[in-house]
């Protein structure tokens, strides 16, 4: 877990216990877990929106590419017809 061993976790817990106190520690843990959950939820939402935007962009790109290829063929055909 984050490259932290059990010894480091015990030290962190003792420091928190000293600075925060035994009464406030459960509230702190609860607030921290809420923040982590909210961060994860926001991250997933951003991922969904980004992938949705990218798929729309891909579709739009393909449409524009097809239009350009069609116009290029028409231009080449007209150029060839006009050179006769």
C-alpha positions in Angstrom: 0.0 0.0 0.0 1.8 3.2 -1.2 5.1 1.6 -0.5 4.5 2.1 3.3 5.3 -0.8 5.6 3.4 -1.7 8.8 6.1 0.0 11.0 5.6 3.3 9.2 1.8 3.0 9.5 2.2 2.5 13.3 4.4 5.6 13.6 1.9 7.6 11.5 -1.0 6.4 13.7 0.9 7.3 16.9 1.7 10.8 15.6 -1.9 11.3 14.6 -3.1 10.1 18.0 -0.8 12.5 19.8 -1.7 15.6 17.6 -5.4 14.9 16.9 -6.4 13.1 20.0 -8.4 9.9 20.5 -11.8 11.6 20.3 -11.2 13.4 17.0 -9.3 10.6 15.3 -12.5 8.7 14.2 -14.0 12.0 12.8 -10.7 12.6 10.9 -10.7 9.1 9.5 -14.4 9.5 8.4 -13.7 12.8 6.7 -10.6 11.4 5.0 -12.6 8.4 3.6 -15.3 10.7 2.4 -12.7 12.9 0.6 -11.1 9.8 -1.0 -14.5 8.5 -2.2 -15.4 11.9 -3.6 -12.1 12.1 -5.4 -12.6 8.6 -6.9 -16.1 9.5 -8.0 -14.9 12.7 -9.6 -12.1 10.9 -11.3 -14.5 8.4 -12.9 -16.8 11.1 -14.0 -14.0 13.0 -15.7 -12.9 9.7 -17.4 -16.4 9.1 -18.7 -16.8 12.6 -20.0 -13.4 12.6 -21.6 -13.9 9.3 -23.3 -17.3 10.5 -24.5 -15.8 13.7 -25.9 -13.0 11.7 -27.6 -15.5 9.4 -29.2 -17.5 12.3 -30.5 -14.3 13.9 -31.8 -13.4 10.6 -33.5 -16.8 10.5 -35.2 -16.5 14.1 -36.3 -13.0 13.5 -37.6 -14.1 10.5 -39.7 -17.0 12.6 -41.2 -14.7 15.4 -42.1 -12.1 13.0 -43.5 -14.7 11.4 -45.7 -16.0 14.8 -46.9 -12.4 15.9 -47.7 -11.7 12.7 -49.6 -14.9 13.1 -51.6 -14.1 16.8 -52.4 -10.6 15.8 -53.4 -11.9 13.2 -55.8 -14.3 15.7 -57.3 -11.6 18.3 -57.7 -9.3 15.7 -59.4 -12.1 14.7 -61.7 -12.9 18.3 -62.6 -9.3 19.1 -63.1 -8.9 16.1 -65.4 -12.1 17.1 -67.3 -10.9 20.7 -67.7 -7.5 19.7 -69.0 -9.0 17.9 -72.0 
